[in-house]
Amino acid sequence: MPGIVGEPVGDAVGDPIEDRQQIVLGGTAQPQQRFDKRVPGLRGFPGVKDKTVTFSWGAKYIIGKESVILTGRSHCTFDVGLIVRLHDEMVARECEEAWELVQRRGKPMPS
């Protein structure tokens, strides 16, 4: 996997890791604030090939005085101005650290 250290942990569509990402990152179906603060940013310039935009990113997630940094690369394919495929590559070790922080310090899931 060029440019990314570690292993990819899933595709945004139909991958079982999606459930864990929803819990760790707060999800989109039912927005939940699992962290006190998120500080996102791009890591370099986006590239475009055919109809796909690729960019590297990083985000710091903060709970109290503790934090984790997640990094990855996103591939976003467009057709007629709409996103038709979104594929994220993330570093497995960083995802595990985020998961552990949520388990240890995260806010409870609303019932």
C-alpha positions as MATLAB code, in Angstrom:
seq = 'MPGIVGEPVGDAVGDPIEDRQQIVLGGTAQPQQRFDKRVPGLRGFPGVKDKTVTFSWGAKYIIGKESVILTGRSHCTFDVGLIVRLHDEMVARECEEAWELVQRRGKPMPS';
ca = [
       0.000    0.000    0.000;
       1.983    3.014   -1.210;
       2.350    5.937    1.170;
       0.561    4.416    4.147;
       2.343    2.678    7.017;
       0.489   -0.270    8.497;
      -2.419   -2.257    7.184;
      -5.688   -1.059    5.692;
      -8.560   -1.863    8.025;
     -11.514   -1.616    5.740;
     -13.472   -0.186    2.898;
     -16.237    2.323    3.533;
     -18.765    0.045    1.815;
     -19.808   -3.298    3.269;
     -16.788   -4.026    5.456;
     -17.369   -5.414    8.961;
     -14.817   -2.950   10.384;
     -17.371   -0.255    9.568;
     -19.250   -1.050   12.798;
     -16.146   -0.402   14.896;
     -15.409    2.796   12.933;
     -18.956    3.960   13.636;
     -18.439    3.413   17.358;
     -14.933    4.898   17.518;
     -15.464    7.881   15.266;
     -19.011    8.689   16.277;
     -20.841    7.393   13.235;
     -23.124    9.140   10.815;
     -26.403    7.235   11.136;
     -26.910    8.485   14.699;
     -24.362   11.249   15.364;
     -22.667   10.703   18.703;
     -19.946   12.772   20.301;
     -17.505   10.114   21.519;
     -14.573   12.532   21.828;
     -14.362   16.010   23.334;
     -12.594   17.437   20.298;
     -11.467   16.464   16.788;
      -8.704   18.339   14.957;
      -8.590   17.204   11.290;
      -6.144   18.147    8.545;
      -4.797   17.231    5.136;
      -1.311   15.752    4.871;
      -0.127   16.962    1.503;
      -1.834   17.888   -1.719;
      -4.759   15.890   -3.136;
      -4.130   14.044   -6.391;
      -6.563   13.393   -9.225;
      -6.466   10.475  -11.663;
      -9.385    9.829  -13.988;
     -12.452   10.482  -11.801;
     -10.776    9.668   -8.468;
      -9.436   12.168   -5.950;
      -6.890   10.732   -3.503;
      -5.662   12.511   -0.401;
      -3.822   11.724    2.822;
      -5.243   13.032    6.066;
      -4.733   13.018    9.791;
      -6.963   13.803   12.739;
      -6.293   14.181   16.439;
      -9.097   12.910   18.678;
      -9.119   14.235   22.247;
     -10.887   12.968   25.390;
      -9.973   14.976   28.473;
      -6.166   15.126   28.604;
      -5.681   12.015   26.446;
      -5.550   11.924   22.668;
      -4.883    9.667   19.705;
      -3.931   10.497   16.140;
      -5.485    8.656   13.236;
      -3.956    8.918    9.772;
      -5.002    7.513    6.475;
      -5.668    7.941    2.811;
      -9.036    8.417    1.135;
      -9.942    7.617   -2.457;
     -13.103    9.333   -3.627;
     -14.509    8.501   -7.079;
     -16.979   10.877   -8.679;
     -19.459   10.498  -11.530;
     -21.611   13.399  -12.712;
     -20.664   15.419   -9.631;
     -21.700   12.708   -7.149;
     -19.538   10.450   -5.012;
     -20.026    6.907   -6.312;
     -17.283    5.227   -4.265;
     -15.400    6.181   -1.113;
     -12.554    3.969    0.063;
     -10.576    4.741    3.211;
      -7.271    3.204    4.227;
      -6.350    3.572    7.880;
      -3.461    2.386   10.008;
      -4.614   -0.633   12.023;
      -2.434    0.153   15.060;
      -3.842    3.698   15.280;
      -7.421    2.405   15.044;
      -6.769   -0.031   17.879;
      -5.349    2.800   20.017;
      -8.462    4.910   19.323;
     -10.710    1.956   20.155;
      -8.858    1.399   23.446;
      -9.159    5.088   24.367;
     -12.906    5.052   23.685;
     -13.310    1.911   25.783;
     -11.316    3.456   28.616;
     -12.513    7.074   28.551;
     -15.236    7.476   25.930;
     -18.663    8.856   26.613;
     -21.402    6.216   26.933;
     -23.541    5.411   23.924;
     -27.003    6.984   24.112;
     -29.761    4.404   24.536;
];
